Amino acid sequence: MMDPFGEKGAGVGGVIFLIALLSVMGVVFVSLLTTGIEAPTAEVLSQRAIYVAEAGIEAAMGHLKRTPVGTNWLWNDGYSNRSVGNGTVDVEILQYENRDGTLTSTYQCEEFTSSIEATGENPARTVYITLSWTSTNNFDLELYDAGGIDCANPLAGANLIASSTTNRPEVIRYRIPDSAPANITYTVRVVGTSGDSYRLRIAHPDEPGFSSSNKTRAIISLGRVNNAIREVFIAFRREP
C-alpha cells in the first residue's frame, strides 16, 4: 500500500520547484527587458543633447550677428547653464585663426596669445586646435605654454601641455586653468616632413580683444540632457 503522505509530499515539492523555476525565469526576463529599454533611452538622451548643443550654437550666432556690429560682434560672454527644452547648454565664444603653411624643415611653430576674462556669464577658457593635410606623410601636433621658444628644442623654454598622436586630422582640446594669468602666450608646434603643406586652425579666447574687422568666430556648445553630454564645435563667417 502506497503512503499517501509520501505522494503528497512529492507533489508539493514539485510545485515548489516549478514556482522557484518560474521566479528565476521571471527575474531574468525582467532584467533583459530593462536592459533593452535602457539602451535606446541612452541613445535618445544623447541625440537630445546634440539638439540642445545645436540650439546653443544658433542662439550664439544670432547674438553675434545682431546690429550694431561694433557691439554685438565683439560679444564674448557666452552662455552658462542656459535652459533649452528639457536640457541645459554652455557656450563659449572663441577667436578663430587660419595658420596654414608649408614646412620648410621638419617642424614649424605658431604663437598666439589668449586673454582670459574675469567677468561675463561664461568667459571662454578652451583652446581648440585642428591640423589636417593631403600628403601621405603623417604630421604631429603639439601645444606649449610659452612664446618665443626654440622650435627645434621647445622643451628648453616651455612645457608641453597637450599633444595629439592620432591619425588625421590631429586635434587638441585644452581647457585653460582658472589659475592662469590674464594674458598667456602659447605656441603650436607642427611636426612633419619638409615640403609638405598643412591646414592649421586655432580657436581660443580673444587675442587680446576681438576685432570687428575679423569676420570669423568659433563657438563651442555643450548640451546636457540628464546624464548625456554632447559637444558641437563650429567656425563661421559674418557677411558682409
Secondary structure, DSSP 4 states (H G I P E B T S, - for coil): ---HHHHHHHHHHHHHHHHHHHHHHHHHHHHHHHHHHHHHHHHHHHHHHHHHHHHHHHHHHHHHTSSPHHHHTT----EEEEEETTEEEEEEEEEEEE--EE-SSSEEEEEEEEE--SSSSS---EEEEEEE--SSS--EEEEES-SS--TTSGGGTS-EEEEE-SSSSEEEEEEPPTTS-SEEEEEEEEE--TT-EEEEEEEES-SSS--TT--EEEEEEEEEETTEEEEEEEEEE---
